[in-house]
Amino acid sequence: MSNPDTPCMTIAEIVDAVTSKRASAMEITNHSLAMIDRAEPKVHAFLEIFHDQARTQAKDIDARIARGETIGPLAGVPIALKDNMCLSYGRTTCASRILENFESPYTATAVQKLIDAGAVIIGKTNLDEFAMGSSCEHSAFGPTRNPWDTDRVPGGSSGGSAAAVAYGAVPASLGSDTGGSIRQPAALTGIVGIKPTYGRISRYGLVAFASSLDQIGPFTRTVEDGARMLDAMCGFDPLDATSTTLELPQLTGEIDQPIELLTIGVPKQARSDAVHPAVAKAFNDAVNVYRSLGANVIDIDLAHSELGIAAYYIVAPAEASSNLARFDGIRYGRRAEMKPGMSLEDLYAQSRAEGFGDEVKRRIMLGTYALSSGYYDAYYTTALKARRRIKDDFDRAFDKGVHAVLMPSAPGPAFRIGEKTNDPLALYLEDLFTVGANLAGLPGISMPAGFAEIEGKQLPIGVQLISPAYDEKTMLRAARTFEKATSFHNQCALV
């Protein structure tokens, strides 16, 4: 396991090797760290790597196994965390200068559940600052690069977490999905990314961007591994008032069971002119795969999906404006130098001007404007009405017996770094197919579905499934059906 050329391993393979003592948790951890050391100068997926802490965790797991103790379902599995999730050691920066030295006094609930399940936390990954972006270029500490082509973006905002899994540093990582920040980078890096139902996984310890939209979820190489991660993290948390009190069934056990009379809904909006030809082909191929497997594929109409981008970019910035008000350099965050004659208000303004990047400032201003007196009803209230219409469209499809809605995950393959940084609207349209699930609170999964050959490079393409709230079991079984019929998930981007 010490050979950094070892092919990418899944969670299932690692747990089997560690628990059967064919490999130690320490060997697995050292392999992960070796992969990171080799690739990071080219990719920059990580902001912080926990060499000592990870080896200490691995050593403890090996000692417990040697004593005959039962280890959790993620025994010895290296996992990376998006750096907007609190951990009681290291730094939690949100890729922002305003938090560059912040050390959290506690660990996020979802992360603690992974540790309790036997996972080894390898490090913190890069992101668009405060999770605001679709390319992982808006980090105060430099962009992450796509391991399939390091001249291109990995998607965002969870680009570092996606890239870390794509090049084999870890078999799984955590991201957060507010408008597509797990599913879009999963598509652009050729892996599986899952946004759970809003409330399925505790948000306690996740630094808030837009509280009614944010949800923690996993990146993995396979659908089964994604189910394992969800099983380890989900459930009610008294520290998060929005976490569900529903009794949630285990997902992993039935993942391979096919769905009788599987019905897949294909929105006419999925065949938009905005879709890249290679994505359109991969999407049509995915439809045909499901048909060949005996699924009933029906056309549906998500009539209000065209309102999704406009609604999202009012609701999310409005909530961000409120959530980020606490970062003023006094209560939280980097403080500007106090100069003679400065008032407290001047100090606040200077601290935020120095600490926040351009994209975060843009969204704070958009949100503040939308919530201001005289504009609240015209913008924010109208966006909430559109949000409801979008949810109603999905509900109508599910009421017709649709098990899952099939759409592209992103309108195109990975674009070049710098290509869209001066065009915010072009970047916002990267979320064209993903914001609907967040606005409606529904679960979604992006799966590898093909490749686009561009300038001599193979660039991954993903498609996504969206299912009714809390019906991750059906969604994952439908995704696993597609995965078993294709081989796109078997490829690893070794840089």
HUKA-V244593 format. One record per residue. SS is DSSP state (hx for helix, st for strand, lp for the rest). OMEGA is omega as a letter, one per 20 degrees, with the letter a starting at -180 (* if undefined). D_CENTER is the distance of its C-alpha to the mean C-alpha in whole Angstrom. Layout:
ss: {SS,SS}
omega: {OMEGA,OMEGA}
d_center: {D_CENTER,D_CENTER}
This chain:
ss: {lp,lp,lp,lp,lp,lp,lp,lp,lp,lp,hx,hx,hx,hx,hx,hx,hx,hx,hx,lp,lp,lp,lp,lp,hx,hx,hx,hx,hx,hx,hx,hx,hx,hx,hx,hx,hx,hx,hx,hx,hx,hx,hx,lp,lp,st,st,st,st,lp,hx,hx,hx,hx,hx,hx,hx,hx,hx,hx,hx,hx,hx,hx,hx,hx,lp,lp,lp,lp,lp,lp,lp,lp,lp,lp,lp,st,st,st,st,st,lp,lp,st,lp,lp,lp,lp,lp,lp,lp,lp,lp,lp,lp,hx,hx,hx,lp,lp,lp,lp,lp,lp,lp,lp,lp,hx,hx,hx,hx,hx,hx,hx,hx,lp,lp,lp,st,st,st,st,st,st,lp,lp,lp,hx,hx,hx,lp,lp,lp,lp,lp,lp,lp,lp,lp,lp,lp,lp,lp,lp,st,lp,lp,st,lp,lp,st,lp,lp,lp,lp,lp,lp,hx,hx,hx,hx,hx,hx,hx,hx,lp,lp,lp,lp,lp,st,st,st,st,st,lp,lp,lp,lp,lp,lp,hx,hx,hx,hx,hx,hx,hx,lp,lp,st,st,st,st,lp,lp,lp,lp,lp,lp,lp,lp,lp,lp,st,lp,lp,lp,lp,lp,lp,lp,lp,lp,st,st,st,st,st,lp,lp,hx,hx,hx,hx,hx,hx,hx,hx,hx,hx,hx,lp,lp,lp,lp,lp,lp,lp,lp,lp,lp,lp,lp,lp,lp,lp,lp,lp,lp,lp,lp,lp,lp,lp,lp,lp,lp,lp,lp,lp,st,st,st,st,st,hx,hx,hx,hx,lp,lp,lp,lp,lp,hx,hx,hx,hx,hx,hx,hx,hx,hx,hx,hx,hx,hx,hx,hx,hx,lp,lp,lp,st,st,st,st,st,lp,lp,lp,lp,hx,hx,hx,hx,hx,hx,hx,hx,hx,hx,hx,hx,hx,hx,hx,hx,hx,hx,hx,hx,hx,hx,lp,lp,lp,lp,lp,lp,lp,lp,lp,lp,lp,lp,lp,lp,lp,lp,lp,hx,hx,hx,hx,hx,hx,hx,hx,hx,hx,hx,hx,lp,lp,hx,hx,hx,hx,hx,hx,hx,hx,hx,hx,hx,hx,hx,hx,lp,lp,lp,lp,hx,hx,hx,hx,hx,hx,hx,hx,hx,hx,hx,hx,hx,hx,hx,hx,hx,hx,hx,hx,hx,hx,hx,hx,lp,lp,lp,lp,st,st,st,st,st,lp,lp,lp,lp,lp,lp,lp,st,lp,lp,lp,lp,lp,lp,lp,hx,hx,hx,hx,hx,hx,hx,hx,lp,lp,lp,hx,hx,hx,hx,hx,hx,lp,lp,st,st,st,st,st,st,st,st,st,st,st,st,lp,lp,st,st,st,st,st,st,st,st,st,st,st,lp,lp,lp,lp,hx,hx,hx,hx,hx,hx,hx,hx,hx,hx,hx,hx,hx,hx,lp,lp,hx,hx,hx,lp,lp,lp,lp,lp}
omega: {a,a,a,r,r,a,r,r,r,r,a,a,a,a,r,a,a,a,r,r,r,r,r,r,r,r,r,a,r,r,r,r,r,r,r,a,a,a,a,r,a,a,a,r,a,r,a,a,a,a,a,a,a,r,r,r,a,r,r,r,r,r,r,r,r,r,r,r,r,r,a,a,r,a,r,a,r,a,r,a,r,a,r,r,a,r,a,r,a,a,r,a,a,a,a,r,a,r,a,r,a,r,a,r,a,a,r,a,a,r,r,r,r,r,r,r,r,a,r,a,a,a,r,a,a,a,r,a,a,r,a,r,a,a,a,r,a,r,r,a,r,a,r,a,a,a,r,r,a,r,a,a,r,a,a,j,a,a,r,r,r,a,a,r,a,a,r,r,r,r,a,r,r,r,r,a,r,r,a,a,r,a,a,r,r,r,a,r,r,r,r,r,a,r,r,r,r,r,a,a,a,r,r,a,r,r,a,r,r,a,a,a,a,r,r,r,a,r,r,r,a,r,r,r,r,r,r,r,r,a,a,a,a,r,a,r,r,r,r,a,a,r,a,r,r,r,a,r,r,a,a,a,a,a,a,r,r,r,r,r,r,r,r,r,r,a,r,r,a,r,a,r,a,a,r,a,r,r,r,r,r,r,r,r,r,r,a,r,r,r,a,r,r,r,r,a,a,r,r,a,r,a,a,a,r,r,a,a,a,a,a,a,r,a,a,r,r,r,r,r,r,a,a,r,a,a,a,a,r,r,r,r,a,a,r,r,r,a,a,r,a,r,r,r,r,a,r,a,a,r,a,r,r,a,a,r,a,a,r,r,a,a,r,a,r,a,r,r,a,a,a,a,r,a,a,a,a,a,a,a,r,r,r,r,r,r,r,r,r,r,r,r,r,a,r,r,a,r,r,r,r,r,a,r,a,r,r,r,a,a,a,r,a,r,a,r,a,a,a,a,r,a,a,a,r,r,a,a,r,a,a,a,a,a,a,a,r,r,a,r,a,r,r,r,r,a,r,a,r,a,r,r,a,r,r,a,r,a,a,r,r,r,a,r,r,a,r,a,r,r,r,a,r,a,a,r,r,r,r,r,r,a,a,a,a,a,a,a,a,a,a,a,r,a,*}
d_center: {28,29,29,26,26,26,23,20,20,18,18,21,23,22,23,26,27,27,29,31,32,32,29,29,26,27,27,24,23,25,24,20,22,24,21,20,23,24,21,20,23,22,18,17,14,15,17,18,19,21,24,26,24,22,26,27,25,25,29,29,27,30,33,32,32,35,37,36,33,30,27,24,22,19,23,22,19,17,14,12,10,8,12,11,12,16,18,22,22,21,20,17,17,14,15,18,22,23,21,22,24,22,23,21,24,22,19,16,17,14,14,18,18,16,19,22,21,22,18,19,17,17,16,14,12,12,10,12,14,13,10,12,12,11,12,12,16,16,16,19,19,19,17,15,16,15,17,18,20,20,21,18,15,12,10,8,8,5,8,10,8,8,11,12,12,13,16,17,17,15,14,11,9,7,4,4,5,9,10,7,5,2,6,8,7,8,11,12,12,13,11,10,6,7,7,10,13,13,15,15,13,15,13,16,16,13,14,14,13,14,15,16,13,10,8,7,6,6,7,10,13,15,14,17,15,12,15,16,13,13,17,17,14,16,19,21,21,24,22,20,22,19,18,20,23,23,24,21,22,21,19,20,24,24,21,24,26,26,26,30,30,27,26,24,24,23,23,26,23,21,24,24,26,23,22,22,25,23,20,23,25,22,21,25,25,22,24,27,26,25,29,30,29,31,28,30,28,29,28,27,27,24,26,25,21,23,23,19,18,21,21,17,18,21,19,16,19,21,19,18,22,23,20,21,24,24,24,27,28,31,29,25,25,27,30,32,36,38,41,45,45,41,40,37,36,36,35,32,31,32,29,27,28,28,24,22,21,22,19,19,22,22,20,22,25,24,23,26,28,27,28,31,34,35,32,30,31,31,28,26,28,28,24,24,26,24,21,24,25,22,21,25,24,22,24,27,25,25,28,29,28,25,23,20,19,19,17,16,12,13,17,18,17,16,18,20,20,22,22,21,21,24,23,20,21,20,17,16,17,14,13,16,15,11,13,15,13,12,16,17,15,14,12,11,10,10,13,15,18,20,21,22,25,25,28,28,24,22,19,16,16,14,15,13,15,15,17,19,18,18,19,16,19,20,17,16,20,20,17,19,22,21,19,23,25,23,22,20,17,20,20,18,18,21,22}
